[in-house]
């Protein structure tokens, strides 16, 4: 009869590896969310600048 030998990791190591992977995924998620928010804020700043310049131009024409 052949004996099956488990060559995997011990349960405590498995849990530790899973926790490490979970922490890595959480950090990656935070970095992605931060990057998305940063992009949105940059786009809002650009849009507000364009809006303000357009408003300024309209006011200058109105007060001529």
C-alpha positions in Angstrom: 0.0 0.0 0.0 1.2 3.5 -0.8 1.2 6.1 1.9 0.0 9.6 1.1 2.2 12.2 2.6 0.9 15.7 3.0 3.6 18.1 1.9 1.5 21.2 2.3 1.9 23.8 5.0 0.9 23.6 8.6 -2.5 25.1 9.3 -1.0 28.0 11.3 1.3 28.8 8.3 -1.7 28.6 6.0 -3.6 31.1 8.1 -0.5 33.4 8.3 -0.1 33.3 4.5 -3.8 34.0 4.0 -3.6 37.0 6.4 -0.5 38.3 4.6 -2.4 38.0 1.3 -5.4 39.7 2.7 -3.3 42.6 4.0 -1.6 42.9 0.6 -4.9 43.0 -1.1 -6.2 45.7 1.3 -3.1 47.8 0.8 -3.5 47.5 -3.0 -7.2 48.4 -2.8 -6.3 51.5 -0.7 -3.6 52.5 -3.2 -6.0 52.1 -6.1 -8.8 54.1 -4.4 -6.3 56.8 -3.5 -5.1 57.0 -7.1 -8.7 57.2 -8.4 -9.5 59.9 -5.9 -6.4 61.8 -6.9 -7.3 61.6 -10.6 -10.8 62.8 -9.9 -9.6 65.7 -7.9 -7.1 66.7 -10.6 -9.9 66.5 -13.2 -12.2 68.6 -10.9 -9.4 71.2 -10.5 -9.0 71.4 -14.3 -12.7 71.6 -14.9 -13.1 74.3 -12.2 -10.2 76.3 -13.7 -11.8 76.1 -17.2 -15.2 77.1 -15.7 -13.6 80.1 -13.9 -11.8 81.3 -17.0 -15.0 81.0 -19.0 -16.9 82.9 -16.3 -14.2 85.6 -16.2 -14.4 86.0 -20.0 -18.2 86.3 -19.8 -18.0 88.9 -17.1 -15.4 90.9 -18.9 -17.6 90.9 -22.0 -20.7 91.8 -20.0 -19.0 94.8 -18.3 -17.6 96.2 -21.5 
